[in-house]
Every structure is written in C-alpha cells, then in structure tokens.
C-alpha cells in the first residue's frame, strides 16, 4: 500500500513537471535571412522577443542562393528574406510560399569600396594598383550577381576578371575590404553604414538590376500563424526605421 502511494506521488510530480515544462516552451520561428541583413535583424529580434516572451526567433544567415537551397532540401524555415527576387521567385514557382506570394521589404544600393586606396571611379580597377578585387560568389550571392552586371555593363571585365576574389557572402567580402586583404570590393551601401573610414564610390543604379529584398512566409512552416504575425512586424514602421538606420531604403 505504501509503495502504491509513493508511486502515485512520483507520477503526480512528474505530471506537474511536464505541464510546467510545456508552459515554459516557446514557439520557435525559423528565419533564413540574407547575411547582409544580419545587424538590423539581430536588433529587431531583440525587440520582438522582448515584446513576445513566448516566441523564440531562430535566425539563419547566409547567401540567398544557399539559403534557398537549404529550404528546398528541408531545412526548418517559416520566413525567408532574400537579397534578390530571383531566389524568392524560384520558391514561388515551386509553390513554397504562403498564398503563393511575397512582399518587398527594403531596397539597397551597390557601392565600390576600399580601405587602402583612394578610389574615385570603377575605372580605377583597371589599373595595376588594384590586384585583388572582392566580389560575392556569382552563382549564389546576389551582391556578386549585381557586381557582375556592373563589370559587364561598364566594359571593364577583360581588365579585372583575373583579379576577382570570390566570397561566400557580403559579410566575407566586407571583412576582406576592412582587413585590406583585397584592394577594393563590391558591397551594398548598407554594409558601409557603420564603417565611416572606408573610401566609397557610388554605382549608377542603371548598371545593374534593382536590389530588392523580398520577404515571404513558407506555407509548410511549423508555425505559420506566428510567422505571419512576425512578417507583418518586420514590415511595420518600427522595423523600417531600424532598417533605414542601417542604410536600407524602404
């Protein structure tokens, strides 16, 4: 009899613990985000989780092409923010998106940057002083794709193609520029916002495709309702102000 009482008490205690654990469980929302958005998204994450204590945002940063491939291969993702419409359109065509649509989050600009050279024009890259030029991997990194368009459209490709050093994402190219491992690099304007010591040359928007960051909710995500709520928050005025403070255009 005594043993039965003890067993009943133990079972009851386990039940209480399990219920308590369930109450403490947070709703996870997985976001796959272009690496160039890392700094503002971490700031937005902090604010959102503070105001929604039951939610845990899980951020996965990388090149847009690689992130898209991860999603296709089954990686957990409720929200995808790409640095190019190309990869979002590919997911849309494969019916991955909620309601089969996405929205424009922000825009960006392309710049040519150096920490070691007093650069004035993209034509400077043709000179012997520029031996290593940082650029995103063209196959998977949008900033590299935009830069490739500029290189082709300005006619400097024959002069620079042997100088190009390819990075896995925008953040890697930025690190190379800051460290001086490359003489110059193609980056987003937002990448330079908090690095005032860099020499920067603006690039004509007409030389490349529009730099648009689309946001989409995955219809097969684990928490679509919470993801939809978060998506709206990312597009509201508070989030836009944060994004603009990092150099993005809304």
Order of alpha helices (4+ residues) and beta strands (2+ residues): alpha-beta-alpha-beta-alpha-beta-alpha-beta-beta-beta-alpha-alpha-beta-alpha-beta-beta-beta-alpha-alpha
